[in-house]
């Protein structure tokens, strides 16, 4: 939905904009057809309450679930790509994908089994630190050693 905000409604405490006296602060780029013929002005409301954003939270959860599934399928496709074309691009892509996959997986375990606000914050900080160290270690291994693709090929060859 398109929203138009007037500067007069934003600057109510005596703060006057320098160049804009009564002009519009934001204009919609695309206005649906049924809103084009309405003579009154649409206004935006800003709410900080999470209860009003229940549909956006479920949308974010749905997008996260979809991203997890896409990453899992992508990891399945990266296996043959790593075998047939071992190169630095595939090595670093594997490092990022494996780290993100592990981060999301352990994050779900923490969400299910860690209770309490303080404990969850500590566990999340620990997970973030673990994921950072994992990604840095895999990148270090890719840069200073043979890389993930060739290392797995060496393990299978002996």
N, CA, C and O atoms as a GROMACS GRO file, in nm:
protein
  632
    1UNK      N    1   0.085  -0.116   0.000
    1UNK     CA    2   0.000   0.000   0.000
    1UNK      C    3   0.090   0.123   0.000
    1UNK      O    4   0.190   0.128   0.072
    2UNK      N    5   0.056   0.216  -0.076
    2UNK     CA    6   0.135   0.338  -0.084
    2UNK      C    7   0.099   0.430   0.032
    2UNK      O    8  -0.017   0.436   0.074
    3UNK      N    9   0.197   0.501   0.083
    3UNK     CA   10   0.173   0.594   0.193
    3UNK      C   11   0.240   0.726   0.164
    3UNK      O   12   0.351   0.731   0.111
    4UNK      N   13   0.171   0.834   0.200
    4UNK     CA   14   0.226   0.968   0.182
    4UNK      C   15   0.234   1.030   0.321
    4UNK      O   16   0.138   1.027   0.397
    5UNK      N   17   0.348   1.087   0.353
    5UNK     CA   18   0.369   1.147   0.484
    5UNK      C   19   0.395   1.295   0.464
    5UNK      O   20   0.484   1.332   0.387
    6UNK      N   21   0.321   1.378   0.531
    6UNK     CA   22   0.343   1.522   0.523
    6UNK      C   23   0.446   1.562   0.627
    6UNK      O   24   0.448   1.506   0.737
    7UNK      N   25   0.529   1.657   0.593
    7UNK     CA   26   0.630   1.705   0.687
    7UNK      C   27   0.566   1.773   0.806
    7UNK      O   28   0.624   1.774   0.915
    8UNK      N   29   0.448   1.830   0.789
    8UNK     CA   30   0.381   1.892   0.902
    8UNK      C   31   0.346   1.792   1.010
    8UNK      O   32   0.348   1.826   1.128
    9UNK      N   33   0.314   1.668   0.971
    9UNK     CA   34   0.284   1.566   1.071
    9UNK      C   35   0.410   1.509   1.133
    9UNK      O   36   0.404   1.456   1.244
   10UNK      N   37   0.522   1.517   1.064
   10UNK     CA   38   0.647   1.465   1.117
   10UNK      C   39   0.712   1.568   1.210
   10UNK      O   40   0.765   1.531   1.315
   11UNK      N   41   0.708   1.693   1.173
   11UNK     CA   42   0.774   1.800   1.249
   11UNK      C   43   0.672   1.874   1.333
   11UNK      O   44   0.637   1.987   1.299
   12UNK      N   45   0.624   1.816   1.440
   12UNK     CA   46   0.522   1.879   1.523
   12UNK      C   47   0.581   1.958   1.638
   12UNK      O   48   0.507   2.036   1.700
   13UNK      N   49   0.704   1.944   1.670
   13UNK     CA   50   0.760   2.008   1.788
   13UNK      C   51   0.831   2.139   1.756
   13UNK      O   52   0.926   2.176   1.824
   14UNK      N   53   0.788   2.208   1.657
   14UNK     CA   54   0.845   2.337   1.626
   14UNK      C   55   0.965   2.331   1.533
   14UNK      O   56   1.023   2.434   1.502
   15UNK      N   57   1.004   2.213   1.489
   15UNK     CA   58   1.116   2.200   1.397
   15UNK      C   59   1.062   2.221   1.256
   15UNK      O   60   0.976   2.146   1.211
   16UNK      N   61   1.112   2.320   1.189
   16UNK     CA   62   1.066   2.349   1.053
   16UNK      C   63   1.174   2.307   0.955
   16UNK      O   64   1.291   2.340   0.973
   17UNK      N   65   1.136   2.235   0.852
   17UNK     CA   66   1.234   2.198   0.752
   17UNK      C   67   1.282   2.321   0.675
   17UNK      O   68   1.211   2.421   0.663
   18UNK      N   69   1.403   2.312   0.624
   18UNK     CA   70   1.465   2.426   0.559
   18UNK      C   71   1.399   2.459   0.426
   18UNK      O   72   1.360   2.574   0.403
   19UNK      N   73   1.386   2.362   0.337
   19UNK     CA   74   1.335   2.388   0.203
   19UNK      C   75   1.191   2.344   0.184
   19UNK      O   76   1.125   2.389   0.090
   20UNK      N   77   1.140   2.258   0.269
   20UNK     CA   78   1.007   2.203   0.251
   20UNK      C   79   0.912   2.264   0.354
   20UNK      O   80   0.928   2.240   0.473
   21UNK      N   81   0.818   2.342   0.311
   21UNK     CA   82   0.722   2.399   0.404
   21UNK      C   83   0.595   2.315   0.408
   21UNK      O   84   0.555   2.270   0.516
   22UNK      N   85   0.532   2.293   0.297
   22UNK     CA   86   0.409   2.216   0.297
   22UNK      C   87   0.412   2.107   0.190
   22UNK      O   88   0.308   2.056   0.150
   23UNK      N   89   0.530   2.074   0.145
   23UNK     CA   90   0.539   1.973   0.040
   23UNK      C   91   0.536   1.834   0.100
   23UNK      O   92   0.543   1.818   0.222
   24UNK      N   93   0.525   1.737   0.016
   24UNK     CA   94   0.519   1.599   0.061
   24UNK      C   95   0.658   1.543   0.083
   24UNK      O   96   0.749   1.568   0.004
   25UNK      N   97   0.675   1.469   0.191
   25UNK     CA   98   0.804   1.408   0.222
   25UNK      C   99   0.830   1.287   0.134
   25UNK      O  100   0.940   1.270   0.082
   26UNK      N  101   0.730   1.203   0.118
   26UNK     CA  102   0.749   1.082   0.039
   26UNK      C  103   0.629   1.064  -0.052
   26UNK      O  104   0.515   1.085  -0.011
   27UNK      N  105   0.655   1.026  -0.173
   27UNK     CA  106   0.548   1.001  -0.269
   27UNK      C  107   0.560   0.857  -0.318
   27UNK      O  108   0.671   0.808  -0.338
   28UNK      N  109   0.450   0.790  -0.338
   28UNK     CA  110   0.458   0.652  -0.385
   28UNK      C  111   0.502   0.647  -0.531
   28UNK      O  112   0.465   0.733  -0.611
   29UNK      N  113   0.582   0.547  -0.563
   29UNK     CA  114   0.624   0.528  -0.701
   29UNK      C  115   0.512   0.466  -0.784
   29UNK      O  116   0.489   0.503  -0.899
   30UNK      N  117   0.442   0.371  -0.723
   30UNK     CA  118   0.333   0.304  -0.791
   30UNK      C  119   0.212   0.309  -0.700
   30UNK      O  120   0.220   0.270  -0.583
   31UNK      N  121   0.102   0.356  -0.750
   31UNK     CA  122  -0.021   0.364  -0.673
   31UNK      C  123  -0.121   0.269  -0.738
   31UNK      O  124  -0.145   0.278  -0.858
   32UNK      N  125  -0.180   0.178  -0.659
   32UNK     CA  126  -0.281   0.089  -0.717
   32UNK      C  127  -0.396   0.168  -0.776
   32UNK      O  128  -0.422   0.281  -0.734
   33UNK      N  129  -0.464   0.110  -0.873
   33UNK     CA  130  -0.568   0.180  -0.948
   33UNK      C  131  -0.680   0.231  -0.857
   33UNK      O  132  -0.729   0.342  -0.878
   34UNK      N  133  -0.721   0.152  -0.758
   34UNK     CA  134  -0.833   0.193  -0.675
   34UNK      C  135  -0.795   0.307  -0.581
   34UNK      O  136  -0.886   0.368  -0.523
   35UNK      N  137  -0.670   0.340  -0.561
   35UNK     CA  138  -0.630   0.452  -0.478
   35UNK      C  139  -0.605   0.580  -0.559
   35UNK      O  140  -0.588   0.687  -0.500
   36UNK      N  141  -0.602   0.571  -0.689
   36UNK     CA  142  -0.572   0.686  -0.771
   36UNK      C  143  -0.687   0.787  -0.774
   36UNK      O  144  -0.664   0.907  -0.792
   37UNK      N  145  -0.809   0.742  -0.756
   37UNK     CA  146  -0.923   0.830  -0.768
   37UNK      C  147  -0.970   0.886  -0.634
   37UNK      O  148  -1.065   0.964  -0.630
   38UNK      N  149  -0.904   0.848  -0.525
   38UNK     CA  150  -0.948   0.895  -0.394
   38UNK      C  151  -0.890   1.034  -0.369
   38UNK      O  152  -0.770   1.055  -0.387
   39UNK      N  153  -0.974   1.130  -0.327
   39UNK     CA  154  -0.926   1.267  -0.311
   39UNK      C  155  -0.850   1.290  -0.181
   39UNK      O  156  -0.776   1.387  -0.170
   40UNK      N  157  -0.866   1.202  -0.081
   40UNK     CA  158  -0.801   1.225   0.047
   40UNK      C  159  -0.660   1.166   0.047
   40UNK      O  160  -0.625   1.082  -0.036
   41UNK      N  161  -0.583   1.210   0.142
   41UNK     CA  162  -0.443   1.173   0.149
   41UNK      C  163  -0.425   1.052   0.240
   41UNK      O  164  -0.484   1.046   0.348
   42UNK      N  165  -0.343   0.957   0.198
   42UNK     CA  166  -0.312   0.840   0.279
   42UNK      C  167  -0.200   0.877   0.376
   42UNK      O  168  -0.105   0.946   0.338
   43UNK      N  169  -0.210   0.832   0.498
   43UNK     CA  170  -0.105   0.862   0.596
   43UNK      C  171  -0.050   0.733   0.651
   43UNK      O  172  -0.118   0.630   0.653
   44UNK      N  173   0.074   0.738   0.696
   44UNK     CA  174   0.140   0.620   0.752
   44UNK      C  175   0.140   0.630   0.904
   44UNK      O  176   0.155   0.739   0.960
   45UNK      N  177   0.123   0.518   0.970
   45UNK     CA  178   0.131   0.512   1.115
   45UNK      C  179   0.250   0.425   1.152
   45UNK      O  180   0.276   0.322   1.090
   46UNK      N  181   0.321   0.468   1.253
   46UNK     CA  182   0.438   0.395   1.299
   46UNK      C  183   0.405   0.332   1.433
   46UNK      O  184   0.368   0.401   1.527
   47UNK      N  185   0.418   0.200   1.441
   47UNK     CA  186   0.390   0.127   1.563
   47UNK      C  187   0.513   0.047   1.602
   47UNK      O  188   0.581  -0.010   1.516
   48UNK      N  189   0.542   0.043   1.731
   48UNK     CA  190   0.656  -0.033   1.779
   48UNK      C  191   0.614  -0.165   1.841
   48UNK      O  192   0.700  -0.244   1.879
   49UNK      N  193   0.486  -0.190   1.853
   49UNK     CA  194   0.437  -0.311   1.917
   49UNK      C  195   0.450  -0.430   1.823
   49UNK      O  196   0.419  -0.420   1.704
   50UNK      N  197   0.497  -0.543   1.877
   50UNK     CA  198   0.511  -0.665   1.797
   50UNK      C  199   0.376  -0.728   1.767
   50UNK      O  200   0.363  -0.802   1.669
   51UNK      N  201   0.275  -0.702   1.850
   51UNK     CA  202   0.144  -0.762   1.827
   51UNK      C  203   0.084  -0.715   1.695
   51UNK      O  204   0.008  -0.789   1.632
   52UNK      N  205   0.116  -0.596   1.654
   52UNK     CA  206   0.062  -0.544   1.529
   52UNK      C  207   0.132  -0.601   1.407
   52UNK      O  208   0.083  -0.586   1.295
   53UNK      N  209   0.245  -0.666   1.426
   53UNK     CA  210   0.324  -0.718   1.316
   53UNK      C  211   0.322  -0.870   1.313
   53UNK      O  212   0.420  -0.932   1.270
   54UNK      N  213   0.216  -0.932   1.356
   54UNK     CA  214   0.208  -1.078   1.361
   54UNK      C  215   0.222  -1.138   1.222
   54UNK      O  216   0.287  -1.241   1.206
   55UNK      N  217   0.162  -1.075   1.122
   55UNK     CA  218   0.173  -1.130   0.988
   55UNK      C  219   0.313  -1.112   0.931
   55UNK      O  220   0.358  -1.197   0.854
   56UNK      N  221   0.384  -1.006   0.967
   56UNK     CA  222   0.519  -0.988   0.916
   56UNK      C  223   0.615  -1.084   0.983
   56UNK      O  224   0.712  -1.126   0.920
   57UNK      N  225   0.591  -1.121   1.109
   57UNK     CA  226   0.676  -1.218   1.177
   57UNK      C  227   0.656  -1.356   1.115
   57UNK      O  228   0.753  -1.430   1.096
   58UNK      N  229   0.533  -1.391   1.083
   58UNK     CA  230   0.509  -1.520   1.021
   58UNK      C  231   0.566  -1.521   0.878
   58UNK      O  232   0.609  -1.626   0.830
   59UNK      N  233   0.564  -1.408   0.812
   59UNK     CA  234   0.624  -1.398   0.679
   59UNK      C  235   0.775  -1.416   0.688
   59UNK      O  236   0.835  -1.484   0.604
   60UNK      N  237   0.837  -1.357   0.790
   60UNK     CA  238   0.981  -1.372   0.809
   60UNK      C  239   1.016  -1.517   0.842
   60UNK      O  240   1.116  -1.570   0.793
   61UNK      N  241   0.934  -1.581   0.924
   61UNK     CA  242   0.957  -1.721   0.957
   61UNK      C  243   0.943  -1.809   0.833
   61UNK      O  244   1.019  -1.904   0.814
   62UNK      N  245   0.845  -1.778   0.751
   62UNK     CA  246   0.826  -1.854   0.628
   62UNK      C  247   0.944  -1.836   0.532
   62UNK      O  248   0.989  -1.932   0.470
   63UNK      N  249   0.992  -1.713   0.521
   63UNK     CA  250   1.109  -1.688   0.435
   63UNK      C  251   1.232  -1.758   0.489
   63UNK      O  252   1.313  -1.810   0.412
   64UNK      N  253   1.248  -1.760   0.622
   64UNK     CA  254   1.362  -1.829   0.682
   64UNK      C  255   1.354  -1.979   0.655
   64UNK      O  256   1.454  -2.042   0.621
   65UNK      N  257   1.235  -2.037   0.670
   65UNK     CA  258   1.217  -2.179   0.643
   65UNK      C  259   1.251  -2.209   0.497
   65UNK      O  260   1.318  -2.308   0.467
   66UNK      N  261   1.204  -2.125   0.406
   66UNK     CA  262   1.232  -2.144   0.264
   66UNK      C  263   1.381  -2.131   0.236
   66UNK      O  264   1.436  -2.208   0.157
   67UNK      N  265   1.447  -2.035   0.299
   67UNK     CA  266   1.591  -2.018   0.280
   67UNK      C  267   1.668  -2.140   0.331
   67UNK      O  268   1.767  -2.180   0.269
   68UNK      N  269   1.624  -2.198   0.442
   68UNK     CA  270   1.690  -2.320   0.492
   68UNK      C  271   1.677  -2.434   0.391
   68UNK      O  272   1.774  -2.507   0.368
   69UNK      N  273   1.561  -2.449   0.331
   69UNK     CA  274   1.541  -2.557   0.234
   69UNK      C  275   1.619  -2.532   0.106
   69UNK      O  276   1.675  -2.625   0.048
   70UNK      N  277   1.625  -2.407   0.063
   70UNK     CA  278   1.703  -2.374  -0.057
   70UNK      C  279   1.850  -2.400  -0.032
   70UNK      O  280   1.919  -2.453  -0.120
   71UNK      N  281   1.899  -2.364   0.085
   71UNK     CA  282   2.040  -2.389   0.118
   71UNK      C  283   2.070  -2.539   0.123
   71UNK      O  284   2.176  -2.582   0.078
   72UNK      N  285   1.978  -2.617   0.175
   72UNK     CA  286   1.999  -2.762   0.180
   72UNK      C  287   2.006  -2.822   0.040
   72UNK      O  288   2.092  -2.906   0.013
   73UNK      N  289   1.918  -2.779  -0.049
   73UNK     CA  290   1.921  -2.827  -0.187
   73UNK      C  291   2.048  -2.778  -0.257
   73UNK      O  292   2.108  -2.850  -0.336
   74UNK      N  293   2.087  -2.656  -0.228
   74UNK     CA  294   2.210  -2.600  -0.285
   74UNK      C  295   2.332  -2.680  -0.240
   74UNK      O  296   2.424  -2.702  -0.319
   75UNK      N  297   2.333  -2.721  -0.114
   75UNK     CA  298   2.445  -2.805  -0.066
   75UNK      C  299   2.448  -2.940  -0.137
   75UNK      O  300   2.556  -2.993  -0.165
   76UNK      N  301   2.331  -2.994  -0.167
   76UNK     CA  302   2.329  -3.120  -0.244
   76UNK      C  303   2.386  -3.100  -0.384
   76UNK      O  304   2.455  -3.189  -0.436
   77UNK      N  305   2.359  -2.986  -0.443
   77UNK     CA  306   2.411  -2.958  -0.578
   77UNK      C  307   2.560  -2.923  -0.574
   77UNK      O  308   2.630  -2.943  -0.674
   78UNK      N  309   2.608  -2.871  -0.462
   78UNK     CA  310   2.749  -2.832  -0.454
   78UNK      C  311   2.842  -2.953  -0.440
   78UNK      O  312   2.962  -2.942  -0.468
   79UNK      N  313   2.789  -3.065  -0.399
   79UNK     CA  314   2.872  -3.186  -0.388
   79UNK      C  315   2.931  -3.228  -0.522
   79UNK      O  316   3.053  -3.238  -0.535
   80UNK      N  317   2.847  -3.254  -0.622
   80UNK     CA  318   2.902  -3.287  -0.754
   80UNK      C  319   2.984  -3.173  -0.816
   80UNK      O  320   3.083  -3.198  -0.885
   81UNK      N  321   2.943  -3.049  -0.791
   81UNK     CA  322   3.021  -2.936  -0.843
   81UNK      C  323   3.160  -2.933  -0.783
   81UNK      O  324   3.257  -2.902  -0.852
   82UNK      N  325   3.170  -2.964  -0.656
   82UNK     CA  326   3.301  -2.968  -0.590
   82UNK      C  327   3.386  -3.083  -0.641
   82UNK      O  328   3.508  -3.072  -0.648
   83UNK      N  329   3.321  -3.194  -0.676
   83UNK     CA  330   3.397  -3.310  -0.725
   83UNK      C  331   3.447  -3.288  -0.867
   83UNK      O  332   3.563  -3.318  -0.898
   84UNK      N  333   3.361  -3.236  -0.954
   84UNK     CA  334   3.398  -3.220  -1.094
   84UNK      C  335   3.474  -3.091  -1.124
   84UNK      O  336   3.546  -3.085  -1.223
   85UNK      N  337   3.458  -2.990  -1.041
   85UNK     CA  338   3.524  -2.863  -1.066
   85UNK      C  339   3.580  -2.805  -0.935
   85UNK      O  340   3.526  -2.708  -0.883
   86UNK      N  341   3.689  -2.864  -0.882
   86UNK     CA  342   3.746  -2.810  -0.758
   86UNK      C  343   3.820  -2.679  -0.786
   86UNK      O  344   3.927  -2.679  -0.847
   87UNK      N  345   3.764  -2.569  -0.741
   87UNK     CA  346   3.824  -2.438  -0.761
   87UNK      C  347   3.797  -2.352  -0.638
   87UNK      O  348   3.714  -2.388  -0.555
   88UNK      N  349   3.867  -2.240  -0.625
   88UNK     CA  350   3.846  -2.154  -0.507
   88UNK      C  351   3.704  -2.102  -0.491
   88UNK      O  352   3.657  -2.086  -0.378
   89UNK      N  353   3.635  -2.076  -0.601
   89UNK     CA  354   3.498  -2.027  -0.590
   89UNK      C  355   3.409  -2.131  -0.522
   89UNK      O  356   3.329  -2.096  -0.435
   90UNK      N  357   3.423  -2.255  -0.560
   90UNK     CA  358   3.345  -2.362  -0.499
   90UNK      C  359   3.389  -2.383  -0.355
   90UNK      O  360   3.306  -2.409  -0.268
   91UNK      N  361   3.520  -2.372  -0.328
   91UNK     CA  362   3.570  -2.388  -0.191
   91UNK      C  363   3.509  -2.284  -0.097
   91UNK      O  364   3.460  -2.318   0.011
   92UNK      N  365   3.512  -2.159  -0.137
   92UNK     CA  366   3.458  -2.053  -0.051
   92UNK      C  367   3.306  -2.058  -0.044
   92UNK      O  368   3.248  -2.024   0.059
   93UNK      N  369   3.242  -2.100  -0.152
   93UNK     CA  370   3.096  -2.117  -0.147
   93UNK      C  371   3.058  -2.229  -0.051
   93UNK      O  372   2.960  -2.217   0.023
   94UNK      N  373   3.133  -2.336  -0.053
   94UNK     CA  374   3.110  -2.445   0.042
   94UNK      C  375   3.134  -2.399   0.184
   94UNK      O  376   3.058  -2.434   0.274
   95UNK      N  377   3.239  -2.320   0.206
   95UNK     CA  378   3.267  -2.270   0.341
   95UNK      C  379   3.150  -2.186   0.392
   95UNK      O  380   3.108  -2.202   0.507
   96UNK      N  381   3.099  -2.098   0.309
   96UNK     CA  382   2.987  -2.013   0.350
   96UNK      C  383   2.860  -2.095   0.370
   96UNK      O  384   2.789  -2.077   0.470
   97UNK      N  385   2.830  -2.185   0.277
   97UNK     CA  386   2.707  -2.263   0.285
   97UNK      C  387   2.709  -2.359   0.404
   97UNK      O  388   2.609  -2.373   0.474
   98UNK      N  389   2.822  -2.425   0.429
   98UNK     CA  390   2.831  -2.518   0.542
   98UNK      C  391   2.821  -2.443   0.675
   98UNK      O  392   2.756  -2.491   0.768
   99UNK      N  393   2.885  -2.328   0.683
   99UNK     CA  394   2.878  -2.250   0.806
   99UNK      C  395   2.736  -2.201   0.831
   99UNK      O  396   2.687  -2.210   0.944
  100UNK      N  397   2.670  -2.150   0.730
  100UNK     CA  398   2.533  -2.102   0.746
  100UNK      C  399   2.437  -2.216   0.779
  100UNK      O  400   2.347  -2.200   0.862
  101UNK      N  401   2.456  -2.329   0.716
  101UNK     CA  402   2.372  -2.446   0.743
  101UNK      C  403   2.388  -2.491   0.888
  101UNK      O  404   2.289  -2.518   0.957
  102UNK      N  405   2.511  -2.498   0.935
  102UNK     CA  406   2.536  -2.535   1.075
  102UNK      C  407   2.484  -2.430   1.172
  102UNK      O  408   2.430  -2.465   1.277
  103UNK      N  409   2.499  -2.303   1.138
  103UNK     CA  410   2.451  -2.195   1.224
  103UNK      C  411   2.300  -2.202   1.242
  103UNK      O  412   2.249  -2.192   1.354
  104UNK      N  413   2.228  -2.219   1.131
  104UNK     CA  414   2.083  -2.229   1.140
  104UNK      C  415   2.039  -2.354   1.215
  104UNK      O  416   1.943  -2.349   1.292
  105UNK      N  417   2.107  -2.466   1.192
  105UNK     CA  418   2.070  -2.590   1.259
  105UNK      C  419   2.091  -2.583   1.410
  105UNK      O  420   2.002  -2.619   1.486
  106UNK      N  421   2.207  -2.536   1.452
  106UNK     CA  422   2.234  -2.524   1.596
  106UNK      C  423   2.145  -2.417   1.658
  106UNK      O  424   2.104  -2.428   1.773
  107UNK      N  425   2.115  -2.312   1.582
  107UNK     CA  426   2.023  -2.210   1.631
  107UNK      C  427   1.885  -2.266   1.661
  107UNK      O  428   1.821  -2.225   1.758
  108UNK      N  429   1.838  -2.360   1.580
  108UNK     CA  430   1.709  -2.423   1.607
  108UNK      C  431   1.715  -2.511   1.732
  108UNK      O  432   1.619  -2.517   1.808
  109UNK      N  433   1.828  -2.579   1.752
  109UNK     CA  434   1.843  -2.659   1.873
  109UNK      C  435   1.842  -2.568   1.996
  109UNK      O  436   1.779  -2.600   2.097
  110UNK      N  437   1.912  -2.455   1.988
  110UNK     CA  438   1.913  -2.360   2.100
  110UNK      C  439   1.773  -2.305   2.127
  110UNK      O  440   1.733  -2.290   2.242
  111UNK      N  441   1.698  -2.276   2.022
  111UNK     CA  442   1.563  -2.224   2.039
  111UNK      C  443   1.474  -2.326   2.110
  111UNK      O  444   1.390  -2.289   2.192
  112UNK      N  445   1.494  -2.453   2.078
  112UNK     CA  446   1.410  -2.558   2.138
  112UNK      C  447   1.449  -2.590   2.282
  112UNK      O  448   1.361  -2.618   2.363
  113UNK      N  449   1.579  -2.587   2.316
  113UNK     CA  450   1.623  -2.641   2.443
  113UNK      C  451   1.680  -2.541   2.542
  113UNK      O  452   1.700  -2.576   2.658
  114UNK      N  453   1.705  -2.419   2.503
  114UNK     CA  454   1.756  -2.319   2.597
  114UNK      C  455   1.641  -2.227   2.635
  114UNK      O  456   1.578  -2.166   2.548
  115UNK      N  457   1.616  -2.217   2.764
  115UNK     CA  458   1.505  -2.136   2.814
  115UNK      C  459   1.560  -2.028   2.906
  115UNK      O  460   1.658  -2.049   2.976
  116UNK      N  461   1.496  -1.915   2.905
  116UNK     CA  462   1.539  -1.802   2.986
  116UNK      C  463   1.604  -1.697   2.899
  116UNK      O  464   1.677  -1.729   2.804
  117UNK      N  465   1.578  -1.572   2.931
  117UNK     CA  466   1.627  -1.462   2.849
  117UNK      C  467   1.780  -1.452   2.852
  117UNK      O  468   1.843  -1.438   2.747
  118UNK      N  469   1.838  -1.458   2.970
  118UNK     CA  470   1.983  -1.444   2.983
  118UNK      C  471   2.055  -1.563   2.921
  118UNK      O  472   2.154  -1.546   2.851
  119UNK      N  473   2.005  -1.682   2.947
  119UNK     CA  474   2.068  -1.803   2.891
  119UNK      C  475   2.062  -1.802   2.739
  119UNK      O  476   2.157  -1.843   2.672
  120UNK      N  477   1.951  -1.756   2.684
  120UNK     CA  478   1.936  -1.752   2.538
  120UNK      C  479   2.032  -1.651   2.477
  120UNK      O  480   2.089  -1.676   2.371
  121UNK      N  481   2.051  -1.536   2.543
  121UNK     CA  482   2.144  -1.437   2.491
  121UNK      C  483   2.287  -1.490   2.494
  121UNK      O  484   2.363  -1.468   2.399
  122UNK      N  485   2.324  -1.559   2.601
  122UNK     CA  486   2.459  -1.616   2.611
  122UNK      C  487   2.478  -1.725   2.506
  122UNK      O  488   2.582  -1.732   2.441
  123UNK      N  489   2.377  -1.810   2.490
  123UNK     CA  490   2.385  -1.918   2.390
  123UNK      C  491   2.392  -1.862   2.249
  123UNK      O  492   2.466  -1.914   2.166
  124UNK      N  493   2.316  -1.757   2.220
  124UNK     CA  494   2.320  -1.695   2.087
  124UNK      C  495   2.455  -1.631   2.060
  124UNK      O  496   2.507  -1.640   1.948
  125UNK      N  497   2.512  -1.566   2.160
  125UNK     CA  498   2.645  -1.507   2.144
  125UNK      C  499   2.750  -1.616   2.121
  125UNK      O  500   2.840  -1.599   2.039
  126UNK      N  501   2.737  -1.726   2.193
  126UNK     CA  502   2.829  -1.838   2.173
  126UNK      C  503   2.815  -1.899   2.035
  126UNK      O  504   2.914  -1.936   1.972
  127UNK      N  505   2.692  -1.911   1.988
  127UNK     CA  506   2.668  -1.965   1.854
  127UNK      C  507   2.727  -1.872   1.748
  127UNK      O  508   2.788  -1.918   1.651
  128UNK      N  509   2.708  -1.743   1.765
  128UNK     CA  510   2.763  -1.647   1.670
  128UNK      C  511   2.916  -1.655   1.668
  128UNK      O  512   2.978  -1.652   1.562
  129UNK      N  513   2.976  -1.667   1.786
  129UNK     CA  514   3.122  -1.680   1.794
  129UNK      C  515   3.168  -1.811   1.728
  129UNK      O  516   3.267  -1.811   1.655
  130UNK      N  517   3.098  -1.921   1.754
  130UNK     CA  518   3.133  -2.049   1.693
  130UNK      C  519   3.121  -2.044   1.541
  130UNK      O  520   3.208  -2.096   1.470
  131UNK      N  521   3.016  -1.983   1.491
  131UNK     CA  522   2.997  -1.973   1.346
  131UNK      C  523   3.104  -1.885   1.282
  131UNK      O  524   3.152  -1.915   1.173
  132UNK      N  525   3.141  -1.777   1.350
  132UNK     CA  526   3.246  -1.689   1.298
  132UNK      C  527   3.380  -1.761   1.293
  132UNK      O  528   3.452  -1.751   1.194
  133UNK      N  529   3.412  -1.832   1.399
  133UNK     CA  530   3.539  -1.906   1.403
  133UNK      C  531   3.538  -2.018   1.298
  133UNK      O  532   3.641  -2.044   1.236
  134UNK      N  533   3.425  -2.084   1.280
  134UNK     CA  534   3.415  -2.189   1.179
  134UNK      C  535   3.438  -2.134   1.039
  134UNK      O  536   3.516  -2.191   0.962
  135UNK      N  537   3.370  -2.024   1.006
  135UNK     CA  538   3.388  -1.966   0.873
  135UNK      C  539   3.530  -1.916   0.853
  135UNK      O  540   3.588  -1.936   0.746
  136UNK      N  541   3.586  -1.852   0.953
  136UNK     CA  542   3.724  -1.804   0.943
  136UNK      C  543   3.821  -1.921   0.927
  136UNK      O  544   3.917  -1.911   0.849
  137UNK      N  545   3.798  -2.029   0.998
  137UNK     CA  546   3.885  -2.147   0.986
  137UNK      C  547   3.876  -2.212   0.849
  137UNK      O  548   3.978  -2.251   0.792
  138UNK      N  549   3.756  -2.222   0.795
  138UNK     CA  550   3.740  -2.279   0.662
  138UNK      C  551   3.802  -2.190   0.554
  138UNK      O  552   3.863  -2.239   0.459
  139UNK      N  553   3.787  -2.059   0.570
  139UNK     CA  554   3.851  -1.966   0.475
  139UNK      C  555   4.003  -1.973   0.486
  139UNK      O  556   4.073  -1.968   0.385
  140UNK      N  557   4.054  -1.985   0.608
  140UNK     CA  558   4.198  -2.000   0.628
  140UNK      C  559   4.247  -2.128   0.562
  140UNK      O  560   4.352  -2.130   0.498
  141UNK      N  561   4.171  -2.236   0.580
  141UNK     CA  562   4.208  -2.364   0.519
  141UNK      C  563   4.205  -2.354   0.366
  141UNK      O  564   4.291  -2.410   0.299
  142UNK      N  565   4.106  -2.285   0.312
  142UNK     CA  566   4.099  -2.268   0.167
  142UNK      C  567   4.215  -2.184   0.114
  142UNK      O  568   4.268  -2.212   0.006
  143UNK      N  569   4.254  -2.083   0.188
  143UNK     CA  570   4.358  -1.991   0.140
  143UNK      C  571   4.498  -2.047   0.158
  143UNK      O  572   4.582  -2.032   0.069
  144UNK      N  573   4.525  -2.112   0.270
  144UNK     CA  574   4.661  -2.156   0.302
  144UNK      C  575   4.687  -2.305   0.279
  144UNK      O  576   4.800  -2.350   0.294
  145UNK      N  577   4.586  -2.380   0.244
  145UNK     CA  578   4.605  -2.523   0.223
  145UNK      C  579   4.540  -2.561   0.090
  145UNK      O  580   4.522  -2.476   0.003
  146UNK      N  581   4.505  -2.689   0.074
  146UNK     CA  582   4.456  -2.736  -0.055
  146UNK      C  583   4.311  -2.697  -0.083
  146UNK      O  584   4.270  -2.699  -0.199
  147UNK      N  585   4.234  -2.662   0.017
  147UNK     CA  586   4.093  -2.628  -0.001
  147UNK      C  587   4.002  -2.744   0.035
  147UNK      O  588   4.047  -2.858   0.046
  148UNK      N  589   3.878  -2.714   0.053
  148UNK     CA  590   3.781  -2.815   0.097
  148UNK      C  591   3.762  -2.923  -0.008
  148UNK      O  592   3.760  -3.041   0.026
  149UNK      N  593   3.749  -2.887  -0.134
  149UNK     CA  594   3.722  -2.984  -0.241
  149UNK      C  595   3.837  -3.084  -0.253
  149UNK      O  596   3.813  -3.205  -0.255
  150UNK      N  597   3.959  -3.036  -0.262
  150UNK     CA  598   4.073  -3.126  -0.277
  150UNK      C  599   4.100  -3.205  -0.150
  150UNK      O  600   4.149  -3.318  -0.158
  151UNK      N  601   4.070  -3.148  -0.033
  151UNK     CA  602   4.089  -3.221   0.092
  151UNK      C  603   3.995  -3.340   0.100
  151UNK      O  604   4.036  -3.448   0.145
  152UNK      N  605   3.871  -3.323   0.059
  152UNK     CA  606   3.777  -3.435   0.060
  152UNK      C  607   3.817  -3.538  -0.046
  152UNK      O  608   3.806  -3.659  -0.022
  153UNK      N  609   3.864  -3.493  -0.161
  153UNK     CA  610   3.911  -3.586  -0.263
  153UNK      C  611   4.032  -3.664  -0.212
  153UNK      O  612   4.044  -3.783  -0.241
  154UNK      N  613   4.121  -3.599  -0.138
  154UNK     CA  614   4.236  -3.670  -0.079
  154UNK      C  615   4.190  -3.772   0.026
  154UNK      O  616   4.250  -3.879   0.036
  155UNK      N  617   4.090  -3.741   0.102
  155UNK     CA  618   4.039  -3.837   0.200
  155UNK      C  619   3.979  -3.959   0.134
  155UNK      O  620   3.996  -4.071   0.183
  156UNK      N  621   3.908  -3.940   0.023
  156UNK     CA  622   3.846  -4.051  -0.046
  156UNK      C  623   3.946  -4.134  -0.127
  156UNK      O  624   3.921  -4.251  -0.155
  157UNK      N  625   4.058  -4.075  -0.164
  157UNK     CA  626   4.152  -4.146  -0.250
  157UNK      C  627   4.236  -4.247  -0.172
  157UNK      O  628   4.289  -4.340  -0.234
  158UNK      N  629   4.251  -4.234  -0.044
  158UNK     CA  630   4.339  -4.325   0.031
  158UNK      C  631   4.263  -4.428   0.107
  158UNK      O  632   4.323  -4.512   0.175
   0.00000   0.00000   0.00000
